[in-house]
Amino acid sequence: MTELGSVAWPPEPIRTERLVLRESAARDRPAFIELLASPEVNTYLGGPRPRDELERELPGTPERWSGSFVVDLDGAMIGQILLRRATQHRRPAAVGKADLGYLFLPRAWGFGYAAEACAAALDWLDGVLPGEPVVLTTQTANVGSMRLAAKLGFTEVERFHAWDAEQWLGLRSPVTPSA
């Protein structure tokens, strides 16, 4: 996965009704460690990373790269939105397209924050890269992620087997700029 190309980064913070999508800051490091070490968060992502390894290896300001948004609720990180270019995807239908990923702390689940944050990130992407198709991959066993993909307008392109599980590849067709 690589950056989105000529998109200026970081953008101004993106504000929704309840959230702010922004670049990461040093104060987010403990939340990133919690996110990456969480067994619940990483159930469908190959499992959590060891906390002591994350403490040693995570930089002072983690995930500070183009396409990585911290999802902030009332001044605290509750998740991350990732928008990257799928350059080496397992499925040819995804290669070259923007790829949406997201991780949220379990305490933020069930409140609609993921839908709100992902919709805002996709709206931002539509503004900076009009007409860009977006893909999303999730395990079919991840019912919450499957529901979110449908809510965001992704439709199934194909199912495939990888990482010892059935995967779902969805596509969000490009939003056509109005004349």
Secondary structure, 3 states (H helix, E strand, C coil): CECCCCCCCCCCCEECCCCEEECCCHHHHHHHHHHHHCCCCCCCCCCCCCHHHHHHHCCCCCCCCCCEEEEEECCEEEEEEEEEECCCCCCCCCCCCEEEEEEECHHHCCCCHHHHHHHHHHHHHHHHCCCCCEEEEEECCCHHHHHHHHHCCCEEEEEEEECCEEEEEEEECCCCCCC
